Amino acid sequence: MDVNKLRRLDRHTFGVTLPKDDLRSEGLIDENGELVDDQHFYVQRTDDGEWTIKRIEQLELA
């Protein structure tokens, strides 16, 4: 299991790094390591110290 680092993104948010190879295999980045379109995810805290992340296939704006 890989260990991923929690990083400060700005004054109010943090993020966890994801391996490029995993993102590439999901089709989220191209062969040059650039994001393919906008990507959105649900992130949900499920327990103490545990979260799940799920890609939103199509974002529906109200």
N, C-alpha and C positions, 0 to 999 in steps of 0.2 A: 504494500500500500504506500503510495506517495504521500509525502508530507508537504502541504501547501501553506504558504505564508499569508497571514492576515495583513493587509496594507491599508494605510490611510489614503483615501481618494480625495477628500476635501475636508472642510471643517466639520461636516455633519455626517459623512458616510465613510464606510470602510468596505473593502472587497477582499475576496480570496482568489489567489491565482489558480488558473486551470491550465494543465499542460497543453501545448500547441498540438501535439500529436492527437490527443483526444478530441480537441476542437476540430481539427482537420478531418478526422474520421467521421464526425457528425455533419460535415459539410458547412461548418460555421465560419471557417477561414479558407482562403484559397491557397494555391501552391506557393505564393509569395509571402504568406503569413498575414495577409490583410483580411479584415472582417468582410464577409459577404453580406451586404445589406445591413439593415438594423436588426439586432437580435434582442429579444426580450425573454425574461424568465420570471417564474414565480419562485420566491425563496420563502420557505416556511420553517419556523422553529417548531420542532416536533417533540423535543424533550430537553432536559438539561444537557447542554453541550452537543446537541444534535439538530441538524437542519436538513431539509431536502430542497433540491433545486430541480425545476422542471421547465423545459423550454416551451414557450408559447408558440404554437405553430402559426397562428394568425391573430394578430392583435386587433381587436375590435374596439374602435374608439366611439364613445357615446356622442 
